[in-house]
Amino acid sequence: MTAQTYETDFLNWTQEQSALLRARHWDALDLEHIAEEIEDMGREQKLALQSLLRQILLHLLKLALSPACAPRAKWTEEIIEFRDQAQTRIDATPSLKHHAPELFAKAWPQARRAAQKSFELYHEQVQVPAVCPYSIDQVLDPDYFPESSPASDQ
């Protein structure tokens, strides 16, 4: 019955499983789906951190490379917000820190593509570097911000 509920009404399934766990009805638990959901929760934590790293990288690139003047404060605010979110996740789930280098490596090509598309969309003649110019420590450092683009300083 509980495996069928998993497929048809996930919320109801979670309620049933938590009640069975609390009542210690081990034989009635849907162990296969419980294991799958626990694995998915861990995967979601990693994906969320990867997404935040991507966003930080994207905004660092915009801040460093874009000749645009107006959105700079907004990009800085967003970097601060994404860093805070990333740090909150790492603090709440310390083992995420061990996965950060792998997630950082996956986030870089995504951020690079997004930055290049963004620059093209606004007809900015900017070439995003092929190799990430930032270390993971810089990306997560709340006090690190890249030098501005020379064109934006004029």
N, CA and C of each residue as an Amber inpcrd file, in Angstrom:
protein
   462
   0.8250000  -1.2030000   0.0000000   0.0000000   0.0000000   0.0000000
   0.8650000   1.2590000   0.0000000   1.9170000   1.2960000   0.8330000
   2.6980000   2.5270000   0.9230000   3.4960000   2.7990000  -0.3390000
   3.9880000   1.7730000  -1.0260000   4.7150000   1.9880000  -2.2800000
   3.7790000   2.5770000  -3.3220000   2.5370000   2.1430000  -3.3350000
   1.5530000   2.6840000  -4.2750000   1.2530000   4.1520000  -3.9250000
   1.1340000   4.4630000  -2.6430000   0.8930000   5.8400000  -2.2110000
   2.0460000   6.7380000  -2.6450000   3.2590000   6.2210000  -2.6310000
   4.4300000   6.9820000  -3.0630000   4.2310000   7.4740000  -4.5010000
   3.7060000   6.6300000  -5.3340000   3.5050000   6.9660000  -6.7490000
   2.2970000   7.8780000  -6.9730000   1.2970000   7.7810000  -6.1360000
   0.0480000   8.5100000  -6.4040000  -0.1500000   9.7560000  -5.5500000
   0.4180000   9.7740000  -4.3350000   0.2380000  10.9310000  -3.4430000
   1.4520000  11.0400000  -2.5350000   2.4710000  11.7130000  -3.0410000
   3.7500000  11.7830000  -2.3410000   3.6070000  12.3840000  -0.9500000
   2.8400000  13.4580000  -0.8190000   2.6580000  14.0860000   0.4880000
   2.0630000  13.0940000   1.4890000   1.0260000  12.3910000   1.0820000
   0.4100000  11.3980000   1.9540000   1.4190000  10.3060000   2.3130000
   2.2310000   9.8910000   1.3380000   3.2600000   8.8780000   1.5780000
   4.2360000   9.3550000   2.6530000   4.6810000  10.6090000   2.5740000
   5.6250000  11.1210000   3.5780000   4.9990000  11.1020000   4.9670000
   3.7190000  11.4510000   5.0500000   3.0190000  11.4380000   6.3410000
   2.9300000  10.0110000   6.8920000   2.5850000   9.0750000   6.0200000
   2.5030000   7.6670000   6.4350000   3.8550000   7.1640000   6.9350000
   4.9100000   7.4530000   6.1690000   6.2390000   6.9510000   6.5150000
   6.7390000   7.5540000   7.8180000   6.5150000   8.8400000   8.0170000
   6.9580000   9.4470000   9.2760000   6.1860000   8.8700000  10.4620000
   4.9000000   8.6210000  10.2700000   4.1070000   8.0110000  11.3470000
   4.6090000   6.5940000  11.6490000   4.9060000   5.8350000  10.6020000
   5.4290000   4.4800000  10.7970000   6.7890000   4.4980000  11.4910000
   7.6370000   5.4390000  11.1280000   8.9470000   5.5720000  11.7850000
   8.7900000   5.8870000  13.2650000   7.9290000   6.8470000  13.5680000
   7.7270000   7.2390000  14.9660000   7.1280000   6.0990000  15.7940000
   6.2790000   5.3150000  15.1560000   5.6590000   4.1780000  15.8410000
   6.5780000   2.9470000  15.8530000   7.7170000   3.0500000  15.1760000
   8.6930000   1.9700000  15.0780000   8.1250000   0.7120000  14.4370000
   7.3300000   0.9210000  13.4180000   6.7680000  -0.1910000  12.6370000
   7.7060000  -0.4580000  11.4620000   8.8680000  -1.0370000  11.7840000
   9.9440000  -1.1890000  10.8040000   9.5250000  -2.0050000   9.5970000
   8.7500000  -3.0490000   9.8110000   8.3790000  -3.9410000   8.7100000
   7.4090000  -3.2920000   7.7290000   6.7130000  -2.2540000   8.1420000
   5.7300000  -1.6100000   7.2700000   6.3350000  -0.4780000   6.4400000
   7.5880000  -0.1200000   6.7130000   8.2150000   1.0070000   6.0080000
   8.5170000   0.6780000   4.5510000   8.4230000   1.6810000   3.7220000
   8.7580000   1.5840000   2.3050000  10.2420000   1.9450000   2.1740000
  11.1080000   1.0030000   2.5560000  12.5330000   1.2800000   2.6860000
  13.1960000   1.6900000   1.3800000  12.8110000   1.1000000   0.2810000
  13.4290000   1.4380000  -1.0050000  13.1860000   2.9030000  -1.3620000
  11.9620000   3.3450000  -1.2120000  11.6440000   4.7400000  -1.5340000
  12.2100000   5.7130000  -0.4870000  12.2500000   5.2900000   0.7570000
  12.8480000   6.1430000   1.7930000  14.3270000   6.3700000   1.4700000
  15.0430000   5.3000000   1.1210000  16.4630000   5.4180000   0.7710000
  16.6420000   6.3320000  -0.4420000  15.7800000   6.1750000  -1.4220000
  15.8340000   7.0110000  -2.6320000  15.6190000   8.4900000  -2.2890000
  14.6560000   8.7630000  -1.4280000  14.3680000  10.1490000  -1.0420000
  15.5030000  10.7610000  -0.2330000  16.1260000   9.9850000   0.6230000
  17.2630000  10.4890000   1.4000000  18.4250000  10.8270000   0.4620000
  18.6890000   9.9560000  -0.5020000  19.7350000  10.2430000  -1.4920000
  19.4060000  11.5130000  -2.2720000  18.1420000  11.6570000  -2.6710000
  17.7150000  12.8520000  -3.4130000  17.9050000  14.1200000  -2.5870000
  17.6510000  14.0480000  -1.2900000  17.8310000  15.2190000  -0.4270000
  19.2950000  15.6540000  -0.4270000  20.2010000  14.6880000  -0.3520000
  21.6220000  15.0120000  -0.4010000  22.0160000  15.5980000  -1.7430000
  21.4990000  15.0390000  -2.8070000  21.7770000  15.5340000  -4.1530000
  21.2670000  16.9610000  -4.3210000  20.1040000  17.2440000  -3.7750000
  19.5290000  18.5900000  -3.8650000  20.3850000  19.6120000  -3.1290000
  20.9600000  19.2210000  -2.0030000  21.8540000  20.1230000  -1.2750000
  23.0590000  20.4930000  -2.1380000  23.6250000  19.4890000  -2.8100000
  24.7760000  19.7330000  -3.6780000  24.3890000  20.6030000  -4.8720000
  23.2490000  20.3180000  -5.4810000  22.8020000  21.1100000  -6.6360000
  22.5320000  22.5560000  -6.2400000  21.9940000  22.7570000  -5.0540000
  21.7220000  24.1150000  -4.5960000  23.0220000  24.8940000  -4.4150000
  24.0420000  24.2530000  -3.8430000  25.3250000  24.9340000  -3.6780000
  25.9660000  25.2030000  -5.0330000  25.8790000  24.2420000  -5.9460000
  26.4230000  24.4490000  -7.2910000  25.7400000  25.6330000  -7.9730000
  24.4480000  25.7430000  -7.8250000  23.6970000  26.8540000  -8.4080000
  24.1440000  28.1890000  -7.8120000  24.3560000  28.2290000  -6.5120000
  24.8190000  29.4640000  -5.8700000  26.2250000  29.8360000  -6.3360000
  27.0930000  28.8380000  -6.4660000  28.4450000  29.1060000  -6.9650000
  28.3900000  29.6530000  -8.3900000  27.5100000  29.0800000  -9.1960000
  27.3240000  29.5640000 -10.5660000  26.8930000  31.0250000 -10.5680000
  25.9470000  31.3550000  -9.7250000  25.4440000  32.7280000  -9.6610000
  26.5230000  33.7000000  -9.1790000  27.2950000  33.2920000  -8.1940000
  28.3810000  34.1460000  -7.7060000  29.3970000  34.3780000  -8.8250000
  29.7930000  33.2980000  -9.4930000  30.7480000  33.4210000 -10.5940000
  30.2200000  34.3300000 -11.6980000  28.9770000  34.1390000 -12.0700000
  28.3650000  34.9600000 -13.1150000  28.4290000  36.4370000 -12.7570000
  28.0710000  36.7580000 -11.5340000  28.0490000  38.1600000 -11.1170000
  29.4610000  38.7280000 -10.9290000  30.4070000  37.8930000 -10.5070000
  31.8020000  38.3470000 -10.4410000  32.3080000  38.6830000 -11.8420000
  31.9680000  37.8460000 -12.8170000  32.3780000  38.1130000 -14.2000000
  31.7570000  39.3980000 -14.7220000  30.4870000  39.5820000 -14.4510000
  29.8230000  40.8150000 -14.8890000  30.4800000  42.0270000 -14.2470000
  30.7490000  41.9270000 -12.9740000  31.3590000  43.0390000 -12.2480000
  32.7550000  43.3510000 -12.7900000  33.5120000  42.3100000 -13.0990000
  34.8830000  42.4980000 -13.5570000  34.9790000  42.9010000 -15.0250000
  34.0960000  42.3790000 -15.8650000  34.2890000  42.5130000 -17.3040000
  33.3360000  43.4670000 -18.0160000  32.1840000  43.7130000 -17.4610000
  31.2080000  44.5260000 -18.1680000  31.6020000  45.9990000 -18.1790000
  31.4600000  46.6300000 -19.3410000  31.7000000  48.0720000 -19.3970000
  30.5040000  48.8780000 -18.8750000  29.4020000  48.2110000 -18.5970000
  28.2070000  48.9090000 -18.1120000  28.4540000  49.4850000 -16.7260000
  27.9280000  50.6520000 -16.4870000  28.1130000  51.3250000 -15.1930000
  26.9320000  51.1190000 -14.2430000  25.7340000  51.2190000 -14.7640000
  24.5300000  51.2760000 -13.9280000  24.2960000  50.0600000 -13.0380000
  24.4160000  48.8200000 -13.5330000  24.0080000  47.6960000 -12.6790000
  25.0710000  47.2260000 -11.6860000  26.1860000  47.9110000 -11.5670000
  27.2890000  47.4350000 -10.7320000  26.8860000  47.2470000  -9.2680000
  26.1610000  48.1900000  -8.7130000  25.7290000  48.0630000  -7.3080000
  24.8150000  46.8510000  -7.1510000  23.9440000  46.6350000  -8.1120000
  23.0260000  45.4870000  -8.0640000  23.8160000  44.1780000  -8.1090000
  24.8120000  44.1040000  -8.9880000  25.6190000  42.8890000  -9.0740000
  26.3580000  42.6400000  -7.7620000  26.8790000  43.6890000  -7.1660000
  27.5800000  43.5570000  -5.8870000  26.6230000  43.0570000  -4.8090000
  25.4360000  43.6220000  -4.7560000  24.4300000  43.1800000  -3.7750000
  24.0750000  41.7110000  -3.9880000  23.9480000  41.3050000  -5.2460000
  23.5950000  39.9160000  -5.5310000  24.7310000  38.9730000  -5.1470000
  25.9710000  39.3720000  -5.3890000  27.1100000  38.5530000  -4.9580000
  27.0620000  38.3600000  -3.4470000  26.8240000  39.4400000  -2.7200000
  26.7390000  39.3600000  -1.2580000  25.6210000  38.3990000  -0.8450000
  24.4680000  38.5310000  -1.4610000  23.3280000  37.6700000  -1.1180000
  23.6190000  36.2030000  -1.4320000  24.1550000  35.9100000  -2.6180000
  24.4540000  34.5200000  -2.9880000  25.5410000  33.9320000  -2.0930000
  26.5270000  34.7300000  -1.7360000  27.5610000  34.2490000  -0.8150000
  26.9700000  33.9250000   0.5500000  26.0900000  34.7870000   1.0230000
  25.4440000  34.5230000   2.3150000  24.6490000  33.2200000   2.2640000
  23.9190000  33.0260000   1.1740000  23.1440000  31.7890000   1.0270000
  24.0620000  30.5660000   0.9780000  25.1630000  30.6730000   0.2310000
  26.1040000  29.5580000   0.1350000  26.7020000  29.2540000   1.5090000
  27.1020000  30.2930000   2.2220000  27.6970000  30.0870000   3.5420000
  26.6880000  29.4890000   4.5190000  25.4460000  29.9210000   4.4390000
  24.3950000  29.3610000   5.2870000  24.2350000  27.8720000   5.0220000
  24.2540000  27.4840000   3.7540000  24.1330000  26.0610000   3.4070000
  25.3330000  25.2740000   3.9180000  26.5240000  25.8260000   3.7370000
  27.7310000  25.1320000   4.1950000  27.7420000  25.0140000   5.7090000
  27.3160000  26.0670000   6.4050000  27.2550000  26.0170000   7.8720000
  26.2410000  24.9780000   8.3430000  25.1120000  24.8950000   7.6590000
  24.0600000  23.9550000   8.0510000  24.4030000  22.5170000   7.6720000
  25.2220000  22.3600000   6.6290000  25.5990000  21.0330000   6.1420000
  27.0980000  21.0350000   5.8830000  27.9130000  20.9040000   6.9320000
  29.3700000  21.0460000   6.7920000  30.0030000  20.1330000   5.7460000
  29.4310000  18.9580000   5.5040000  30.0280000  18.0520000   4.5070000
  29.9530000  18.6340000   3.0910000  29.1130000  19.6390000   2.8840000
  29.0640000  20.2960000   1.5730000  30.4040000  20.9320000   1.2220000
  31.1270000  21.3990000   2.2220000  32.4310000  22.0390000   1.9840000
  33.3770000  21.0810000   1.2560000  33.2770000  19.7880000   1.5510000
  34.1280000  18.7900000   0.9010000  33.7650000  18.6270000  -0.5790000
  32.5190000  18.9120000  -0.9160000  32.0540000  18.7910000  -2.3030000
  32.2230000  20.0970000  -3.0800000  32.5420000  21.1720000  -2.3810000
  32.6110000  22.4880000  -3.0190000  33.5600000  22.5440000  -4.2170000
  34.7740000  21.9680000  -4.1560000  35.6460000  22.0430000  -5.3310000
  35.0440000  21.3810000  -6.5760000  34.4270000  20.2360000  -6.3910000
  33.7730000  19.5390000  -7.5090000  32.6030000  20.3680000  -8.0480000
  31.8110000  20.9340000  -7.1570000  30.6660000  21.7440000  -7.5590000
  31.1140000  23.0330000  -8.2260000  32.2080000  23.6010000  -7.7390000
  32.8050000  24.8010000  -8.3160000  33.2370000  24.5160000  -9.7600000
  33.8840000  23.3810000  -9.9620000  34.3360000  22.9950000 -11.3090000
  33.1500000  22.8280000 -12.2630000  32.0370000  22.3350000 -11.7700000
  30.8390000  22.1880000 -12.6090000  30.1500000  23.5330000 -12.8420000
  30.2370000  24.4140000 -11.8710000  29.5630000  25.7150000 -11.9690000
  30.2740000  26.6440000 -12.9520000  31.6000000  26.5380000 -13.0620000
  32.3530000  27.4670000 -13.9070000  31.8860000  27.4770000 -15.3660000
  31.8190000  26.3380000 -16.0730000  31.3900000  26.4160000 -17.4780000
  29.9650000  26.9530000 -17.6280000  29.1200000  26.6740000 -16.6570000
  27.7510000  27.1980000 -16.7010000  27.7640000  28.7160000 -16.5600000
  28.5350000  29.2180000 -15.6080000  28.6240000  30.6640000 -15.3870000
  29.2690000  31.3450000 -16.5820000  30.2910000  30.7250000 -17.1370000
  30.9820000  31.2860000 -18.2970000  30.0190000  31.4370000 -19.4690000
  29.2640000  30.3810000 -19.7630000  28.2800000  30.4290000 -20.8560000
  27.2400000  31.5080000 -20.6120000  26.7370000  31.5630000 -19.3950000
  25.6950000  32.5500000 -19.0650000  26.2390000  33.9680000 -19.1850000
  27.4630000  34.1840000 -18.7320000  28.0560000  35.5220000 -18.8250000
  28.2530000  35.9130000 -20.2840000  28.7830000  34.9990000 -21.0800000
  29.0100000  35.3110000 -22.4940000  27.6950000  35.6580000 -23.1910000
  26.6560000  34.8910000 -22.9160000  25.3310000  35.1650000 -23.5150000
  24.8000000  36.5070000 -23.0470000  24.9870000  36.8070000 -21.7860000
  24.5160000  38.0820000 -21.2400000  25.2320000  39.2480000 -21.9190000
  26.5370000  39.1440000 -22.0670000  27.2830000  40.2130000 -22.7320000
  26.8410000  40.3660000 -24.1860000  26.6150000  39.2490000 -24.8720000
  26.1560000  39.2960000 -26.2620000  24.7710000  39.9310000 -26.3570000
  23.9130000  39.5940000 -25.4300000  22.5510000  40.1230000 -25.4250000
  22.5500000  41.6490000 -25.3650000  23.4760000  42.2060000 -24.5960000
  23.5530000  43.6620000 -24.4550000  24.6000000  44.2820000 -25.3840000
  25.0310000  43.4800000 -26.3630000  25.9640000  43.9550000 -27.3940000
  27.2520000  44.5030000 -26.7950000  27.6780000  43.8810000 -25.7160000
  28.9420000  44.2690000 -25.1060000  30.0480000  43.3990000 -25.6980000
  31.1010000  44.0150000 -26.1490000  32.2300000  43.3100000 -26.7460000
  33.1680000  42.8240000 -25.6410000  32.7800000  41.7360000 -25.0200000
  33.5450000  41.1910000 -23.8980000  33.8230000  39.7250000 -24.1790000
  35.0570000  39.3280000 -23.9640000  35.4220000  37.9300000 -24.0960000
  35.6350000  37.3550000 -22.7000000  34.8310000  36.3920000 -22.3370000
  34.9510000  35.7500000 -21.0290000  36.1190000  34.7630000 -21.0850000
  36.9940000  34.7860000 -20.0970000  38.1510000  33.8800000 -20.1280000
  37.7280000  32.4090000 -20.1350000  38.5310000  31.5880000 -20.7980000
  38.2440000  30.1530000 -20.8690000  38.5010000  29.4710000 -19.5320000
  39.4990000  29.9660000 -18.8180000  39.8550000  29.3980000 -17.5140000
  39.3440000  30.3400000 -16.4300000  38.7740000  29.7690000 -15.4070000
  38.2130000  30.5720000 -14.3260000  39.2930000  31.4350000 -13.6780000
  39.0590000  32.7460000 -13.6230000  40.0470000  33.6350000 -13.0300000
  39.9700000  33.7180000 -11.4970000  39.0490000  32.9920000 -10.9110000
  38.8310000  33.0610000  -9.4670000  39.0570000  31.7060000  -8.8280000
  39.5610000  31.7190000  -7.6140000  39.6570000  30.4890000  -6.8260000
  38.3450000  30.3170000  -6.0690000  38.1180000  29.1310000  -5.5870000
  36.9100000  28.8980000  -4.7980000  36.9440000  29.7410000  -3.5210000
  38.1400000  29.9470000  -2.9700000  38.2500000  30.7770000  -1.7710000
  37.8230000  32.2120000  -2.0670000  38.2150000  32.7490000  -3.2250000
  37.7930000  34.1040000  -3.5950000  36.2830000  34.1670000  -3.7930000
  35.7380000  33.1580000  -4.4240000  34.3030000  33.1460000  -4.7100000
  33.4910000  33.1530000  -3.4200000  33.9720000  32.4630000  -2.4090000
  33.2370000  32.3910000  -1.1470000  33.6460000  33.4670000  -0.1360000
  34.7200000  34.1900000  -0.4170000  35.2210000  35.2180000   0.4960000
  34.2870000  36.4330000   0.4830000  33.6640000  36.7540000   1.6210000
  32.7000000  37.8620000   1.6380000  33.3390000  39.2260000   1.3590000
  34.6520000  39.3180000   1.4610000  35.3240000  40.6020000   1.2450000
  35.9840000  40.7220000  -0.1280000  35.9400000  39.6470000  -0.9240000
  36.6060000  39.6950000  -2.2240000  35.6590000  40.2050000  -3.3190000
  36.1300000  41.1980000  -4.0460000  35.4430000  41.6810000  -5.2460000
  36.5150000  41.9730000  -6.2780000  36.2840000  41.6130000  -7.5350000
  37.3020000  41.8090000  -8.5590000  37.4810000  43.2760000  -8.9210000
  38.6140000  43.5450000  -9.5440000  38.8610000  44.8730000 -10.0880000
  37.8090000  45.1380000 -11.1640000  37.4310000  46.3830000 -11.3100000
  36.4690000  46.7650000 -12.3400000  37.1120000  46.7150000 -13.7110000
  36.2660000  46.5630000 -14.7070000  36.7010000  46.6390000 -16.0950000
  37.2270000  48.0410000 -16.3530000  38.3630000  48.1870000 -17.0490000
  38.8900000  49.5350000 -17.3310000  37.8710000  50.4160000 -18.0580000
  37.0520000  49.8080000 -18.9140000  36.0480000  50.6040000 -19.6480000
  35.0090000  51.1850000 -18.7040000  34.7330000  50.5000000 -17.6060000
  33.6910000  50.9820000 -16.6840000  34.2070000  52.0800000 -15.7610000
  35.5190000  52.2550000 -15.7100000  36.0940000  53.2630000 -14.8260000
  36.1810000  54.6360000 -15.4910000  35.8580000  54.7200000 -16.7530000
  35.9700000  55.9870000 -17.4710000  34.7740000  56.8660000 -17.2440000
